[in-house]
Amino acid sequence: MRAAVAASLAMLILSACGTGKWGFPYRADVQQGNWITSEQVDRLRTGMTREQVRFLLGSPTLQDVFHADRWDYPYMNKPGYGKTEQRNFTVWFEGDSLVRWDGDQQPDRQPFERADTGTYSTPPSDAKPSEQFMQPFEASDSAPGNPPDVNNPL
């Protein structure tokens, strides 16, 4: 009798492992390319140098020898279980100056922020930011997160 109860309990426990994202066999998520946010795209300005664009967007994944004035930033995320997500973003230069950019709509979040769906959403035109977030942060020595003064030893 005890063996039957133990076997039933073991089957019940192991059956819970096969539901949801815990499926068998395990399939790892695969991310390749550059993650670019809509905030980074909004900061692009015509006339920026290549170094400024590289600082803002990161090193391009694709630099073609035959198209030296074009940088491509592809991104692909293939979750172990789920739909593959793919985005492309391209910037063009004339000489050392940024002239234009184009690509898919970029998300307004970082990849570790899973609460968002990853799609771009525009707030309603009548939406106004709250006063709390419009006031500049007033730094003080007692404010949490301030880095220590390196010139003033303890």
KOLTI-475817 format. One record per residue (C-alpha): residue in one letter; x, z, y. Coordinates in pm, whole numbers, plus 50000, padded with zeros to 5 digits. Example, Ala and Ser with C-alpha at 12.3 -4.5 7.8 and 13.67 -1.06 7.14 Angstrom:
2
A512305078049550 S513675071449894 
This chain:
154
M500005000050000 R502805009250243 A504564976250171 A501414956650257 V500964975450585 A504644970650674 A504484933350593 S501294929350799 L502874947751092 A506034926451072 M503964894251072 L501954906351369 I505084914851568 L506844882251483 S503774861251567 A503984873251927 C507434857051959 G506004821951923 T503734822652229 G504354811952585 K507874804552700 W509424821752400 G508824791952170 F510954782651875 P513404766451887 Y514814778752217 R515354750552467 A517574758052765 D516644746753115 V518924718853245 Q519584715553619 Q521794688153758 G522564676954111 N522184692054456 W519324715254549 I518364706554907 T515634724955098 S513364711855372 E515104736055611 Q518424718655549 V516824684555611 D515274697255937 R518744707256060 L520124671756023 R520754653456352 T521894618056416 G525484617456532 M526634645756302 T530054640356145 R530604636955772 E532104671855762 Q529074686755935 V526724669855687 R528904681355396 F528794717055532 L525004715655568 L524004697655244 G527044703455023 S529294677554865 P527384646454762 T526834641454392 L527274603854423 Q529774586354648 D529924549354572 V533154530354640 F531134499354726 H528854518354967 A531274541855146 D528774548655426 R526104561855188 W525934595955021 D523354603254751 Y522064637654659 P520014634854337 Y518494665354169 M516974668453823 N515494699053655 K514424696353294 P512924729353179 G513074737252811 Y509314735452798 G507544717953081 K507554688053310 T510834672953436 E511304673953813 Q513444647653985 R514214642754356 N516554619954550 F517924622854902 T520284598455076 V522214599455405 W523824569455576 F526774568855813 E528304543656052 G531964552256068 D532034590256082 S528594594256241 L525264601356067 V522734574256153 R519774580755919 W518534598655609 D515704593155367 G514424606555038 D511794625854852 Q510084655755009 Q512324685954953 P511004720654862 D510894748755117 R512434774454884 Q515534781654682 P515474776454304 F515514813754230 E512294818854430 R509774811854157 A506724825554341 D506454792554531 T505284761054357 G508194741154502 T505974717154687 Y506144713155060 S503244727555252 T502584724155624 P500924753555799 P497724745755990 S498334732856342 D496604763456493 A498784788056298 K500984809656518 P503904830856397 S503444868056427 E505114886656712 Q507124907556466 F509074877156346 M509464861556690 Q511414890856836 P515184888556791 F516804913356559 E518434941056756 A521584951056573 S522744986856582 D525375006356395 S522705023956192 A520884992056092 P521014985955717 G522934955255609 N525394955255901 P528884947855777 P531484974655843 D533834969556134 V537104957955979 N539074967356289 N537835003356283 P539035021655969 L537005050955843 
